[in-house]
Amino acid sequence: MQDIKKIKERIKTLFLWRDVTFTSFADYMTKKTGKNYSQSSLSHKLARGTISFSEVIDIADILGYDIVFRPRKGWKSWEN
């Protein structure tokens, strides 16, 4: 449940930083991807945690952000 909240809050923060509403973003995302998005469908996907990683990539791309994976300090392999 915590991970779902984190994703939702991070994406909402990106919208806030770009001064974009869910409604205008959903309209644009529909045009860009050819898939049907609405304010409520995006909001529900975030609330339920059913948003796909490819949709998160699309959101980041449209808002002008990169998703970066970097190694954590102190990470230990599960194989040891």
NORVENGI-V943495 format. One record per backbone hydrogen bond with DSSP energy under -0.5 kcal/mol. CO is the residue of the C=O (numbers start at 1). NH is the residue of the N-H. If there is no record, write none. Layout:
CO:NH ; CO:NH
This chain:
1:5 ; 2:6 ; 3:7 ; 4:8 ; 5:9 ; 6:10 ; 7:11 ; 8:12 ; 9:13 ; 10:14 ; 11:15 ; 12:16 ; 13:17 ; 14:18 ; 15:20 ; 16:19 ; 21:25 ; 22:26 ; 23:27 ; 24:28 ; 25:29 ; 26:30 ; 27:31 ; 28:32 ; 29:33 ; 30:34 ; 35:37 ; 38:42 ; 39:43 ; 40:44 ; 41:45 ; 42:46 ; 43:47 ; 44:48 ; 45:49 ; 45:50 ; 45:51 ; 52:56 ; 53:57 ; 54:58 ; 55:59 ; 56:60 ; 57:61 ; 58:62 ; 59:63 ; 60:64 ; 60:65 ; 61:64 ; 66:68 ; 68:70 ; 72:75 ; 77:80
